[in-house]
Amino acid sequence: MSAKKNKKNSSFCLAMISNQAFSITNFRGPLVAEMIKRGCTVYALAPDYDDGSRAAVTALGAIPVDYSMSRAGMNPVRDVMDLFKLALLLCKLKPDASFTYFIKPVIYGTLAARLAGISKRYAMIEGAGYVFIEDAASNWRRKLLRIFATGLYRLGLSQANRVFMLNADDKELFVSEKMVRAEKVQLLNGIGLDLNHYRMTAPASQPFTFILVARLLREKGIYEYVEAARRIKAAHPGIRFILLGSIDLNPGSVDEAAVRAWVAEGIIEWPGQVTDVREWIAQASVFVLPSYREGLPRSTQEAMAMGRPVITTDVPGCRDTISDGVNGYMVPARNAAALSDAMLKLIKHPELLAPMGEHGRHMAEEKFDVHKINSVILQAMDISQK
């Protein structure tokens, strides 16, 4: 049955454009569910559907739609061809609005929506990305990518009516580089969490356990985490260090051989990618994210919601999750020594775990409730209650 025949009799139809089917249910699920509850038809576009992700999106009440887009890599000829194919697809679907997230959908999806004559075009920037991380050692390739990405963002976001961003630092960057006009930007407190899904539990204390949950990219601070773990294990061999996440297609990905060598050395445990992080966070005493830059990290919000103290870096996005000394500690980026010192503070003072975790949960309730955040998004889209 065609997507057109499946369209519900509703007052508003939206095309949600992603480059990863998994993210539609995992990151956008509550937003999609609320849209449908309000009488919208939601076409969920992704290039990598399988039977499981298609069933999950359908269970939400959305209509899964396949389209062509490469998630990683830069092939201008293919990207332009995919842009026009997407525009033709949107012409057939005839949605009233588009909502894009992740860099390629934001750029090419928004342009395709404009070509298809969609009048309401919304985009979400969840983080500036690795090409915008300030690094004195940046090579010519990253600098060239930054110039290229800046130009593409200017082009794509010029066609967006509203751009949702997750922290003020990213807004300042995008506005100062003329990638978006300030009046188009609406700041959100992250993408939000279902706080009933992430319930608070007491931090584990025996054995004392640190956990980092992230894609295995250099800019997530993976090397600093491993080096800090190595330092601490030299004096405290019983401390656990869990690294949760998968090798990525991104150019900044950590080599799998290096990760396996760390496991063989006895420095970290690496379960890889898991379907439910809650059981792993429940084993942890402290959550760690020594990233170089973020939008507003969901993994940290999950840990806070479950009552874990957080050690993270004083960089855009990460600093928005920390009240230093209250729900955790903030350290300089790219500094394994400072990271290990912060870890040692909590190892030596385990009585701080519970109160810091409680403060984190309270902060999550105040700032990161997905229903509050979705209400802001839907109001900006003028999607009212039924």
C-alpha positions as CSV (number, residue, x, y, z in Angstrom):
1,M,0.0,0.0,0.0
2,S,1.4,3.4,-0.9
3,A,2.3,6.1,1.7
4,K,-0.4,8.3,0.2
5,K,-3.1,5.7,0.7
6,N,-1.9,5.3,4.3
7,K,-2.3,9.0,5.1
8,K,-4.7,9.6,8.0
9,N,-7.5,12.2,7.9
10,S,-5.7,14.8,10.0
11,S,-5.3,18.5,9.9
12,F,-1.5,18.5,9.8
13,C,1.1,16.2,8.1
14,L,4.8,16.3,8.8
15,A,7.8,14.6,7.2
16,M,10.5,13.8,9.8
17,I,13.8,13.3,8.0
18,S,16.7,11.4,9.6
19,N,19.7,9.5,8.3
20,Q,19.3,6.7,10.9
21,A,16.1,4.8,11.4
22,F,17.1,3.7,15.0
23,S,17.1,7.4,16.1
24,I,13.4,7.9,15.2
25,T,12.2,5.7,18.0
26,N,15.2,6.0,20.3
27,F,15.5,9.8,20.2
28,R,12.3,11.1,18.7
29,G,9.8,8.5,19.9
30,P,8.0,10.6,22.5
31,L,7.9,13.6,20.1
32,V,6.4,11.4,17.3
33,A,3.9,9.9,19.7
34,E,2.8,13.3,20.9
35,M,2.4,14.6,17.3
36,I,0.2,11.6,16.5
37,K,-1.8,12.1,19.7
38,R,-2.5,15.6,18.5
39,G,-3.9,14.3,15.2
40,C,-0.9,14.6,13.0
41,T,0.2,12.3,10.3
42,V,4.0,11.6,10.6
43,Y,6.0,10.3,7.7
44,A,9.3,9.0,9.2
45,L,12.0,9.1,6.5
46,A,15.2,7.1,6.9
47,P,17.7,5.4,4.5
48,D,18.5,2.3,6.6
49,Y,15.2,0.7,7.6
50,D,15.3,-3.0,8.5
51,D,12.3,-5.1,9.6
52,G,12.9,-4.3,13.3
53,S,13.2,-0.5,12.9
54,R,10.3,-0.4,10.5
55,A,8.1,-2.3,12.9
56,A,9.1,0.0,15.8
57,V,8.3,3.2,13.8
58,T,5.0,1.7,12.7
59,A,4.2,0.8,16.4
60,L,4.6,4.5,17.2
61,G,1.8,5.3,14.7
62,A,4.2,6.9,12.2
63,I,4.6,5.8,8.5
64,P,8.1,4.6,7.7
65,V,9.4,5.8,4.3
66,D,12.6,4.8,2.6
67,Y,14.8,7.3,0.9
68,S,18.4,7.4,-0.3
69,M,21.2,9.2,1.7
70,S,24.7,8.2,2.8
71,R,25.1,8.7,6.5
72,A,28.9,9.4,6.4
73,G,31.3,10.5,3.7
74,M,31.3,13.4,1.3
75,N,30.4,12.6,-2.2
76,P,29.0,15.8,-3.7
77,V,27.6,14.1,-6.8
78,R,25.7,11.5,-4.9
79,D,24.5,14.0,-2.3
80,V,23.1,16.3,-5.0
81,M,21.4,13.4,-6.7
82,D,19.9,12.2,-3.4
83,L,18.7,15.8,-2.7
84,F,16.7,15.9,-5.9
85,K,15.3,12.3,-5.3
86,L,14.2,13.4,-1.9
87,A,12.6,16.5,-3.2
88,L,10.6,14.4,-5.7
89,L,9.6,12.0,-2.9
90,L,8.4,14.9,-0.7
91,C,6.4,16.2,-3.7
92,K,4.5,12.9,-3.7
93,L,4.0,12.8,0.0
94,K,2.8,16.5,0.2
95,P,3.5,17.1,3.9
96,D,2.6,20.5,5.4
97,A,6.0,20.7,7.2
98,S,9.4,19.0,7.5
99,F,11.5,18.4,10.6
100,T,15.2,17.4,10.0
101,Y,18.0,16.5,12.4
102,F,21.6,15.3,12.0
103,I,23.9,17.2,9.7
104,K,23.1,15.8,6.3
105,P,19.3,15.7,6.7
106,V,19.4,19.3,8.1
107,I,21.2,20.5,5.1
108,Y,19.9,18.4,2.2
109,G,16.6,17.6,3.7
110,T,15.8,21.2,4.3
111,L,16.8,22.1,0.8
112,A,14.7,19.3,-0.6
113,A,11.7,20.5,1.4
114,R,12.2,23.9,0.0
115,L,12.4,22.5,-3.6
116,A,9.2,20.5,-2.9
117,G,7.3,23.6,-1.9
118,I,6.9,22.7,1.8
119,S,6.2,26.0,3.5
120,K,7.1,25.1,7.1
121,R,10.6,23.8,7.5
122,Y,12.2,23.0,10.9
123,A,15.7,21.8,11.7
124,M,17.4,20.7,14.9
125,I,21.1,21.0,15.5
126,E,22.0,18.6,18.2
127,G,25.7,19.5,18.3
128,A,28.1,21.4,16.1
129,G,30.1,18.2,15.3
130,Y,33.7,17.3,15.3
131,V,34.8,19.7,12.5
132,F,33.9,22.7,14.8
133,I,36.0,21.5,17.7
134,E,38.7,24.0,18.5
135,D,42.0,22.1,18.2
136,A,45.4,23.7,17.6
137,A,46.5,20.4,16.0
138,S,43.6,20.3,13.5
139,N,44.9,19.0,10.2
140,W,44.2,20.5,6.8
141,R,41.5,18.0,6.1
142,R,39.5,19.0,9.2
143,K,39.9,22.7,8.4
144,L,38.7,22.1,4.8
145,L,35.8,20.2,6.1
146,R,34.9,23.0,8.4
147,I,34.9,25.5,5.5
148,F,32.8,23.1,3.5
149,A,30.3,22.4,6.4
150,T,30.0,26.1,7.2
151,G,29.0,26.9,3.6
152,L,26.5,24.0,3.5
153,Y,24.9,25.0,6.8
154,R,24.5,28.5,5.6
155,L,22.8,27.2,2.5
156,G,20.6,24.7,4.2
157,L,19.6,26.8,7.3
158,S,18.8,29.8,5.1
159,Q,15.8,27.8,4.0
160,A,14.7,26.8,7.5
161,N,11.9,28.7,9.3
162,R,13.0,27.7,12.8
163,V,16.2,26.1,14.0
164,F,16.2,24.3,17.4
165,M,19.6,24.3,19.2
166,L,20.6,22.7,22.5
167,N,23.1,25.2,24.0
168,A,24.0,28.9,23.8
169,D,27.6,28.2,22.7
170,D,26.4,26.5,19.5
171,K,24.0,29.3,18.9
172,E,26.8,31.8,19.2
173,L,29.0,29.8,16.9
174,F,26.4,29.4,14.2
175,V,25.3,33.0,14.4
176,S,28.9,34.4,14.4
177,E,29.8,32.3,11.4
178,K,26.7,33.5,9.7
179,M,25.3,29.9,9.3
180,V,22.0,31.0,10.7
181,R,20.2,34.2,11.7
182,A,19.8,34.7,15.4
183,E,16.1,35.3,15.2
184,K,15.5,31.8,13.7
185,V,17.1,30.0,16.7
186,Q,15.2,28.6,19.6
187,L,17.1,27.1,22.4
188,L,16.0,23.8,24.1
189,N,17.2,22.0,27.2
190,G,18.4,19.0,25.2
191,I,16.1,16.6,23.4
192,G,14.8,15.4,26.7
193,L,14.1,12.1,28.5
194,D,11.1,10.1,29.6
195,L,11.9,10.3,33.3
196,N,9.6,7.4,34.1
197,H,11.8,5.3,31.9
198,Y,15.1,6.3,33.6
199,R,14.3,5.8,37.3
200,M,16.6,6.7,40.1
201,T,18.6,4.0,41.8
202,A,21.4,4.2,44.5
203,P,24.9,4.5,43.0
204,A,26.9,1.3,43.2
205,S,29.7,1.4,45.6
206,Q,31.1,-2.2,45.6
207,P,33.0,-2.4,43.4
208,F,33.5,1.3,42.7
209,T,32.6,1.6,39.0
210,F,33.0,4.4,36.4
211,I,31.1,4.3,33.1
212,L,31.5,6.2,29.9
213,V,28.7,5.8,27.3
214,A,29.4,7.3,23.8
215,R,30.2,6.6,20.3
216,L,33.9,5.6,20.3
217,L,35.2,8.8,18.8
218,R,38.5,10.5,19.8
219,E,36.6,13.8,20.6
220,K,34.4,12.0,23.2
221,G,37.5,11.9,25.3
222,I,38.0,8.1,25.0
223,Y,41.8,8.3,25.2
224,E,41.7,10.5,28.3
225,Y,39.2,8.2,30.0
226,V,41.5,5.2,29.3
227,E,44.6,7.0,30.5
228,A,42.8,8.2,33.7
229,A,41.7,4.6,34.2
230,R,45.3,3.3,33.8
231,R,46.6,5.8,36.4
232,I,43.9,4.9,38.9
233,K,44.2,1.2,38.4
234,A,47.9,1.4,39.2
235,A,46.9,2.3,42.8
236,H,43.4,0.9,43.0
237,P,43.3,-2.3,40.8
238,G,39.8,-3.2,42.0
239,I,38.1,-0.2,40.4
240,R,36.0,-1.0,37.3
241,F,36.0,1.1,34.2
242,I,33.2,0.4,31.7
243,L,33.3,1.8,28.1
244,L,29.9,1.5,26.4
245,G,29.5,2.2,22.7
246,S,30.4,1.1,19.2
247,I,33.1,1.9,16.7
248,D,31.8,4.6,14.3
249,L,32.1,5.5,10.6
250,N,33.2,9.0,11.6
251,P,36.8,9.9,10.7
252,G,37.5,10.5,14.4
253,S,36.6,6.9,15.4
254,V,38.9,5.0,17.7
255,D,40.5,2.0,16.1
256,E,38.9,-1.3,17.3
257,A,42.3,-2.9,17.7
258,A,43.2,-0.2,20.3
259,V,40.0,-0.8,22.2
260,R,40.6,-4.6,22.3
261,A,44.2,-3.9,23.5
262,W,42.8,-1.9,26.4
263,V,40.5,-4.7,27.3
264,A,43.4,-7.2,27.1
265,E,45.5,-4.9,29.3
266,G,42.7,-5.1,31.9
267,I,42.1,-1.3,31.9
268,I,38.5,-1.3,30.7
269,E,35.5,-3.5,30.1
270,W,33.9,-3.1,26.6
271,P,30.5,-4.6,26.2
272,G,30.1,-2.7,22.9
273,Q,26.8,-1.3,21.8
274,V,23.9,-2.3,24.0
275,T,20.1,-2.0,23.5
276,D,19.4,-0.7,27.0
277,V,21.9,1.4,28.9
278,R,19.9,1.4,32.1
279,E,21.2,-1.9,33.4
280,W,24.8,-0.7,32.8
281,I,24.3,2.7,34.5
282,A,22.7,0.8,37.4
283,Q,26.0,-0.9,37.9
284,A,27.9,2.4,38.0
285,S,29.0,4.6,40.8
286,V,29.9,7.6,38.6
287,F,29.2,8.6,35.0
288,V,32.1,10.1,33.0
289,L,32.0,12.1,29.7
290,P,35.4,13.9,29.0
291,S,34.1,15.2,25.6
292,Y,35.7,18.0,23.6
293,R,32.3,19.5,22.6
294,E,28.6,18.4,22.7
295,G,25.1,19.7,21.9
296,L,23.6,18.6,25.2
297,P,24.6,15.0,25.8
298,R,21.7,12.6,26.2
299,S,24.0,10.0,27.9
300,T,24.8,12.5,30.7
301,Q,21.1,13.3,31.1
302,E,20.3,9.5,31.4
303,A,22.9,9.1,34.1
304,M,21.6,12.1,36.0
305,A,18.1,10.9,35.8
306,M,19.2,7.6,37.3
307,G,21.0,9.4,40.2
308,R,24.6,9.2,39.1
309,P,27.2,11.9,39.9
310,V,28.8,13.1,36.7
311,I,32.4,14.0,35.8
312,T,32.6,16.0,32.6
313,T,34.5,18.7,30.8
314,D,34.2,22.5,30.8
315,V,33.2,22.7,27.1
316,P,30.0,23.7,25.2
317,G,27.1,21.3,26.0
318,C,28.8,19.4,28.8
319,R,29.0,22.4,31.1
320,D,25.2,22.7,30.8
321,T,24.8,19.5,32.7
322,I,27.0,20.3,35.7
323,S,26.9,22.4,38.8
324,D,30.5,21.9,39.8
325,G,30.8,20.3,43.2
326,V,27.0,19.8,43.5
327,N,26.0,17.0,41.0
328,G,29.6,16.2,40.0
329,Y,32.8,17.7,38.8
330,M,33.9,19.7,35.8
331,V,37.5,19.3,34.5
332,P,39.4,20.7,31.5
333,A,39.1,18.9,28.2
334,R,42.0,16.8,27.0
335,N,43.5,16.5,30.5
336,A,43.7,12.9,31.8
337,A,45.5,14.0,34.9
338,A,42.7,16.4,35.9
339,L,40.2,13.7,35.1
340,S,41.9,11.1,37.3
341,D,42.1,13.6,40.1
342,A,38.3,14.2,40.0
343,M,37.8,10.4,39.9
344,L,40.0,10.0,43.0
345,K,38.0,12.6,44.9
346,L,34.9,10.4,44.7
347,I,36.8,7.2,45.3
348,K,38.1,8.7,48.5
349,H,34.8,10.2,49.5
350,P,32.1,7.6,48.5
351,E,29.7,9.4,50.9
352,L,29.3,12.1,48.2
353,L,27.8,9.7,45.7
354,A,24.2,9.6,46.9
355,P,23.7,13.4,47.5
356,M,25.4,14.3,44.2
357,G,23.2,11.7,42.5
358,E,20.1,13.2,44.1
359,H,21.0,16.7,42.9
360,G,21.5,15.3,39.4
361,R,18.1,13.7,39.4
362,H,16.5,17.0,40.6
363,M,18.3,18.9,37.8
364,A,17.0,16.3,35.2
365,E,13.5,16.8,36.5
366,E,13.7,20.5,36.2
367,K,15.5,20.8,32.8
368,F,15.4,17.5,30.8
369,D,11.8,16.3,31.0
370,V,11.0,15.3,27.4
371,H,7.3,16.3,27.8
372,K,8.2,19.8,28.7
373,I,10.7,20.1,25.9
374,N,8.4,18.6,23.3
375,S,5.7,21.1,24.3
376,V,8.1,23.9,23.4
377,I,8.9,22.3,20.0
378,L,5.2,21.7,19.2
379,Q,4.2,25.2,20.2
380,A,6.9,26.6,17.9
381,M,5.5,24.4,15.1
382,D,2.0,25.6,16.0
383,I,0.8,22.0,16.5
384,S,-1.9,22.4,19.1
385,Q,-3.6,20.0,21.4
386,K,-6.6,18.2,19.8
